[in-house]
């Protein structure tokens, strides 16, 4: 950000930016350095060689799911090149870097960087882009003044911290909405409100947290019999595992893609199956029924490694041996809760002698039927209980709901039944209001067919094989005051309560994310932001969200700070060396929070970490993690440190015969992700299907808004973080709306026309991409473009805040709209 004291937003306008990047291919000024990136090969970003080089170990801090290790070259105090780190012998396959990583120097020297603290000019509206440059002392003074007043009038919950999915790190990040030293310490010491991200929680709450299921490592895909990409596109959004998929294809392992859009993944597949958005769960249930009706289950696997034989009581809980006078036993302490682990064995029906007994004592547990026990009552098996509730979903019924031919439903079921299925790239299943049921359904499908926990099988890829190397307790000084899903901000502002906790928000601090660009229900969120008395945004660049702040604070690019990321899908720990000093007047999140705490006379919050390295030591050298042998000195040296918890291969068995080790598809006591006084429906216990909230085929609203919305993560975006990176915008200059050729013809839309997509919530104007590569009745808009890059409006203006309150998950795809040819100016 450069300019006068009173300035409009220094964002490049959409048209001037596109003109500049289109006219001068691959050239951008390194702000403040005098160097350029002219004439550089597309594979690496560097300046002309002129002096001795230094090399540092860092990585992409953005949350695209890959966290690639990077070798950063510094010359004359400037980052001039990024390349993929070399991996030790045996792990060379993990070496990877996509175009987003290769262009990080451009993002670091982005002309859209926030260069100094700013406040909104008095008397101007939020979003108007009128800013006044202020000093750090003034900024911290304003923040402390507003926070102090809020604490006096409303207590800790009157200060809210909102984050999305962006930069993660133990010092400066916001995993889970607050998990870092910078923010976790302050939030839990004061008892602030956390407004956490809601994206992907359909999967995370049910599959990963509820069931505790994590997949095999990506390099295991070559051991599969069949790969199925369901609602994803790993060629674009999981490029770091795509080479493993290609290796498997070269070995003759078939790839099937199920998706409303014909992606590059689909183009490389042996079979492409288009499906109506939001109906995947019905397809899964029909496959389950076909497998059961034709006795295609892997019975031995279901008995030994799943919940299938557990007997279920009328109240939906499992029958346990304590009901027959067998005392539960304690088996150690749960490290997450500190509470004793109590084992009360599930009861099963043993077909070997026709009696009900403890799971571990049974020779041949029944997986089907209703069975009498010694108490005179009869109990269904868990598998039977689930089947009895989904009988309506035949292959024919699924065909009606999904648009997938009946014979294809049957064929898919029989392929699954053969085993050796690797499910990859299916995050797209999680973007409707009904989405969390998909992951219960998928779990039962995999339980039937032995497609979990064995080599060559996976529900999803492993996302973080070394979480146990990090000790998270030093983040906490107390407890979060209120845990609110970020999409509920408008509700909290209106009611001033969440559940039973008073929440009178007076201060809102946004960090590590751009919710007014990347979250659903954008129009309502903007109005909510306008109602908060004081808003602070800390970010690297001037985002859509920053435009609605009162104070904007500049934070460094990842190359300018030291940090450690405790989650990475490779076997190597992700430590970020500080490569160069922070540009301009930017300060790290943790340094900013140290200043805020000092101004509020709360210095003690950070007193045990006078240096950033001291805090990282607390993470990796704590009592619980020290025995693993990872040290701060090893990390700080830039050495590639392999996780001691990551074995040479991740394809070892991940399931066992004990209750807690089994593949789960049923919840005895389903618990919402965030408890807010809501009622929990009985169907949350088991596999289930319900139509989407808005985007379903039979919705009467389709007479007015006939098109269903979808999105996609392309290789040129990681959320909105690379929205203005020149080389990426050269490759993907502007957002486009994919529309089926027949839908386009009916509306008089030709290739390259600008169109307006709209519904009752808002609209967006952008260029049309007419294609047969998307189902009729469906449109698609890529995720991650900012407001200035559309002719007008924004893609998220079409979306709704409606969520299922069991998981509070963003429903990006659950909307209907209409599209018309745009006749206005696009300049």
C-alpha positions, 0 to 999 in steps of 0.5 A: 500500500503506497500513497498519500495520507488519505487514499482510496484502496490501493488495490489494482482495479480489475481491468487495469490489473488484467491489462497490465498482466496481459500486456507484459507476460511474466514481468512484475516489479519487485516492490522497493527492490529495483529488480524485476522478474523479466525473462524468467522460465515459468518453472522458477521465480528468480532475479539475475545472479549478482552476488552470493546466495543464501538458502533457507528452509521454508514452505507454503503456509497457505492451507491448500492441504499440501504444505510443500517444503521449499528451498528459498534462495536469498540474494542481496537481502531479497528472496529471488527464487523458490524451488522444491526441497530435496528429500532424503533417499527413499522419500524422493517421491514426496518432493513437490512444488506447484505453481502457487509455491513457485510464485511465492516471491511474487506474492511476497513483493505483491503491489497489493501488500499492506505496508503500514498500519491504517485506519478508516477515515473518520466519517467514511463508510466501511468498504469505501476504501478511504484510509489514513496512514497511522503509526504502530503506536496509534494503532495499538492505542486504538485497539487497546482503547476499544478492547479495554472498553469492551472488557469493562462493558461486556467481559471477555466474550465481547471481543471476538476473533474470526479466522478462516483457512489461510496461514497456519503456524504455531506462532502466528496461525489460527488452527481451529480458530485460535490455536497458536501462541499469538492468538490462543494465549490471548483468547484463552486468558481473556475468555474471548469469543472465537468465530471459527471457520466452517469450511469442510466440517461436514467431513472433519466433524463426522469422519475425522473427529467423530469416527477418528478415521484418517486414510493411508499415505498418498504413496499407498495409492499404487497398491489399490485395485481401483481409484475412485475420485468422488467429487474432487479433482486432484490434478488441480487441488491435490497436485502434490499427490497427482503423480502417485495417481499417475504412477498407479495409472501407469501400472494399469490401476483404473481411475473412476471420477464421479463429479457434476463437472468434467475435470482434467481428472475426469479426462484422465479417468477410465470412467467418468460418471456425472451426478447431480450435485448434492445427491451423492449420499443417495448413490452410496446408500443404493450401493450399500443396499445392492451389496447387502441384497446380493451378499457381496459383503466381506463378512470376515472383515465386518466381524473383525474390524467394524461395528457391524456385530455390535448389538443395539438397544431401543434407545440407539446405544450399544448393548454392553456387558455391564447390562449383564453384571460385568463391571467396566474396567479402567484402561489408562488415561485419555491424553486429550481429556485427562479422564480415565478410559473406561472399557465396557465391552460391546455385546455381540451374538456369537453364531458359534454357540447361539449366545450373546457375549462380550465382543472379545469372547465371541468366535463368530459374531453375527453381523445381521439379524435380531437376536435374543439375549439373556435378559429376554429382550431382542437386539438388532446388530448395528449393521442390521439397524443401519440397513433397516433404515435405508431400504427405500434406496434401491438402484432404481430410486438412486437413479431417479435422485442422482441422474446416474443410470441404474445399471451404473449404480449396480456396477459401482457397487460391484466394483466396490465389493471387490475391495482395493478401493482408494477414495481420493479427492472427495472434498467436494462431497462436503459443500451442501447442507446435507453433506455430513451424511455422505461421510457416514454413508461412505464409512458403511460402504467401506466397512462392507467391502474391506476398503479401509485400513488395509494396503491399497484401501482408503476413505481419504488420504492421510492429512497429518501423520505427525500431529503427536509431535506437537504439544498444544497445551502451551497455547492455553491460559484458560478457556475460550469464552464462546465458540461460535461458527463464523457464519453465525455472526449476524445471529450473535449480533442480533441476539447477543447470546450464543447457547447460554453464553452472553456475547455482546460483540464490541470488537472483532479481530480478523486474522489468517483468512478472508471471510468476506471473499471465501465464506458463504453468505457473503452479503449477510456477513458484510452487513454484520461487519458494518454493525460491529462497533470496531473491526481489526484486520491483520493481513499480508494484503488488502483483502475484501475483508480488510476493506470493511475494517476500522484498522488494518495491520500489516503482517509479514509473508511467511518468508519473513518470519520464523514459525513451525506448522504442526500439520503436514501431509508429508513425513517431514516436519514443517519448520519455517526459517526466517529468510529475510526481514519483514518488509515495510512496517509489517509485524508478526501476529505474535509481536502484535499481540505482545504489544496489545497485551502490554497496552492492556497491562497483560504482559504476563500472557507472553512472558514465558516466550521472550523469543519466538524460538522459546515458544517453539521449544515448548511445542516440540520439547515438552514433557510429552514430546521430548522423548521423540527426539525432535529438538528446536535446534534441529529444526532451526538449522534448516535440516529436513527432520523426519517425524519419528511418528511417521513410519517408512511406509504408511500402508500398515494396518490402521484398524484392529479388533478392539472397539476403539480401533474398529471402522466406525459408521454409527454414533451411539451419542452423536454430538454437535461440533458446537453445542448451542442448545440445538436438538440432535435428530435420531438419524444423526446416529447412522447412515442417512440421506436427505435432499440438499437445502436449496439445490435439489432437482425437485425444488419448486424454486427451480421454476425461478432459479433453475441452475444449481451452483458449484465451485472448484479449487484450481491449481492457480488459487489457494483460497484468495491468497494468490488472487493478484499474483501476476504469473497466475493471473496470466494463466487464469486472467479472470473468473469464468462461469461454466455453463452447459452449451444447451443451457447457454443456447436457451439463454442466448449466451455465446462463448466469451459473453459476459453474463450475470448470475443472480438470485434473491441474495445477490449477483455476480457478473463475469465471463461465460465459458460455454462447455459440455463439460458440465451437467445441464442445469449446473453452473460452476465458478472457481473459488478464490477470486476477489471482488475487484476481479469480477465486473461486479458483485461476487460469486459468494453473493449467491451463497447462503449462510444456512448450515446444518447445526450438527456440524456447522459446515459451509454449504458453498454449493447449496444454492440456485440461481439464474444466468442471463446475458450481461448487456452493461459495460465491462470496462 
